[in-house]
């Protein structure tokens, strides 16, 4: 057999193995096609990568256990809204009613909020973060955490091994914090066995919990691009939210599972009863490999199809699957006000090209595309009619919806919905509302990227 024939035979065998494995896992046709295309272009490298990056749900040996929420809606719960209806069938955390929520849309205010919560903490601080940079913002927060640990506060810091790669490869920078008594761990460390850790499955959650009484979450990482002591023109547009009340328990459950998987000690999840005078309705929804189903994805589809007035999406990265794309187009054909608010430049060339084909299709179907050129937009929010807003760490792309560990809060309080609505209206003033016309070659490239979008 010639070298060429041997090569072709080996490529066919590797493609067959991968195809059979994906069929066994019941992967969708888009993912199968994407992997087969990559195998055709880079056969041997892609074959190795598939068994590191190809699986997305937990449950296998050495992988993170499935989250088992303590408080879920009973199966016979009455109809509440299209989102909760989906969640109760997947045993996701139930809606909590005694909460006080505050939104923060400014990087300086967000920094002050975090520093204030750290300074006031008396018993415990739990932080789970995707990106923690050792820049001026990160150094100030690390120093504050070190001081708290030295005072006897139980400080737990969980960083993603890829997102916080600089600290991972320079862990000596964390020694003062550790020596003060803090517990610092990395989620799915890069240099450990990739077949055990599944490097493609990153912890993209942003969770701060203070004294088991207050939780802060949203889209901001710990880095000067997101928040800092001084205002900067280079600071991105993003948001955080703060919650006092019953919604702390689901966040504590999620952090506990993440921290223990990374090798940390068991965390007690008992919290004090909420005394909040406000009654903001919050439903905490995790998604990712440690959630048995794709409940969040189903809830988004359900809410889009059930919308009667509007669906406004704010996201930095928009590479949807065909189901979400079609749902948005159908909603627009029904007369629903569908808006996509996204940055003019997402700071990632591949993401810019990959999203364009989907955005052009939406534009051709009269969906409003709003491109923000003032600053990079990193906030994530979706408004559904006047009854719900989704806030958290999830982007509208395959990585966020199907691969990463994520968490969002659906808020069913009109006051919060109106506040987000007003922020979006102010945000979009004077923005570009039409995409640039693409050349013939650019259009082919954009459409070609749709084949690979399941892996982006």
HUSULJO-V857210 format. One line per field, one symbol per residue. ss: DSSP state (a for helix, b for strand, c for the rest). A space follows every 50 residues. Layout:
ss: ???
//
This chain:
ss: ccaaaaaaaaaaaaaaaaaaaaaaccccaaaaaaaaaaaaacaaaaaaaa aaaccccccccccccccccccbcccccccccaaaaaaaacccbccbccbb bbbbccaaaaaaaaaaaaaacccbbbbbbccbcccaaaaaaaaaaaaaaa cccbbbbbbbccccaaaaacaaaaaaaaacccbbbbbccccccaaaaccc ccbcccbbbbcccbbbbbcccbccccccccccccccbccbbbbbbccaaa aaaaaaaaaaaccccccccccccccccccccbbbbbbcccccccaaaaaa aaaaaacccbbbbbcccbbccaaaaaaaaaaaacccbbbbbbbcccccaa aaaaaaaaaaaaaacccbbbbbccccbcccbbbbcccbbbbbcccbbaaa aaacbbbbbbbccaaaaaaaaaaaaaaccccbcccccccaaaaaaaaaaa aaaaac
//
